[in-house]
Amino acid sequence: MRHLCVLAAVAALVLVAVPASGASQVATPEETARPLVVKFFKLIRDRDVAGLVTFLSPAFQVQRADGSGAGKAEYLDRLPIVRKFTLANLKATRAGATLVVRYLATVEGLVNGKPYTPGPAPRLSVFHWTGKRWQLAAHANFNPLTG
């Protein structure tokens, strides 16, 4: 009997000490979102195509403020050049396996071969939890309106 009590105590400790798969899912939406958005921009900045292949969902689409857009394959073939970036005002919501993030990004680089430094531009990124990891499914850039 004592042996069974010890086994039960060990099992309880293991259940408490070892997080279940997807345990990061208990973080607030913002705590989950910030490292994902930073990772996306770092993968682009570092031109890490192999990392982007895994990080981007097969359904990935991008929509740019200039009206251009691309699916995953085209995006990977014509990556923007990001020299540096900063993020601000990040807000995130989550429902089930979907994480929606809006924020301002200030980026210096090239998009479609054109210099790109619009100032803090509103962005929208949508991530999907696969059961194993988050993948970026959609990303949109909205340049600030000028009057």
N, C-alpha and C positions, 0 to 999 in steps of 0.2 A: 504494500500500500504506500509506504514511504517513497518507493521508487516512482510510482505513478504521480505522486504530488510533486516531486522534483521535476519530472518530465512536463507536467502541466505548467509549472512555474517558468521553466525554460521556454516553453512554447509561447507563453504570454509575453515574456520579455522580447522574444524574437518578433512577435507581431507588433509590439510597441516600437521597437528600435529600428525595424526595417520598413521603410515606407513602401506602400503598394505602388505598382507601376502607375505612372502618371501622377505621382504624389505632388509634383510641382503644380498640379491643377488646383491646389488649395490656396495658392498665392492670390493676391488681389489681381484684377485684370491689368492694372498698371505695372505691378511687379513682374507679371508674366510678359507683358508687351515690350517694355523698355529694352531688355537684352535682345529680344528678337529683332526689333527695328535697328538697333545698333549693329547687330550681326549682319543684317542685310546690307547696310551701307558699307561696313568694313569689307564684306565679300566683294562688293563692286569696286571699292577703292583699291583693294589688293589684287583685283582682276583674277579672283579665284573661281574660275569657271567650274572646276570639279566640285567645289563647295556649293556653288549656286545650283548645279545640276541636282544635288540632293536637297538643298534648302527650298527651292522653288517647286511648287506643286505641278504635277503634269497639266493641270488646268490653268496654270498661271497666265494672267494677262496684265499688261501695263497700259495705262491711259495717260498721255502727257497733255499739258496745258496748251501746247501748240496744235493739238488735234491728232497727232500721230499716236499710234499704239502698236502693240506687238503681243504675240503669244510667246510661249517659253523659248522655242527654238530660235525664232527671229531675235528675241531679246538677247539671248546668249551669243548669237552671231554678231550683234552690234551693241555691245555693252557701252553704256555711257562711261565717260572718264570722270571719276570723282577724285579730286585732289585733297579736299578736306570738307568736313561737314560738322554741323552742330544741330542738336535737336532741342526743342522747347515745347512747353504747353501740351505734353502728351496726356491724352485722355483715352481710356479703353473701356470696352464693354465686352461681356462674354455671355454666350448662351450655348450650352453644351460644348460641341467641338469647334465652335466658331468664335474667333477673337477679332474684334474690329477696333482699329487704332487710328485716331486722328491726332495730328501734331503739326508743328511748324519745323521745317528743315531749311537750314541755310547751307547751301552747297556751292562749292567752287569747282568747276570742271567743264566738260564738253558733252553736249547731247546732240546727236545727229551731226557731229562735226562742227557745231556752233558753240562759242563760249557761253557758259551758263553760270550766271551769278545774280539771280533775281532777288536776293534778300530772303527773308523768312517766307517761304512758300508753304501754304497749307498742303498737307499730304493725307492720304487715306490708305491704310494697308489692312488687308484681311488675311488672317491666318487660319489654317485648319489643323486640328489635332488628329493625327492618323491612328492614334492608339499607341504609337511609339515616340512620335516627335511632332513638333509644330512645323508646318510648311506654309510658305507664303503663296496664297492663291491669287491675290489681286493687289495692285498698287496703282495709285493715281496721284498726280501732281497738279495742283491748281496754283498757278502763279498769281501773285497779288494783283488785284485790279488797279489800273492807273487811270486817272481821269483827266 
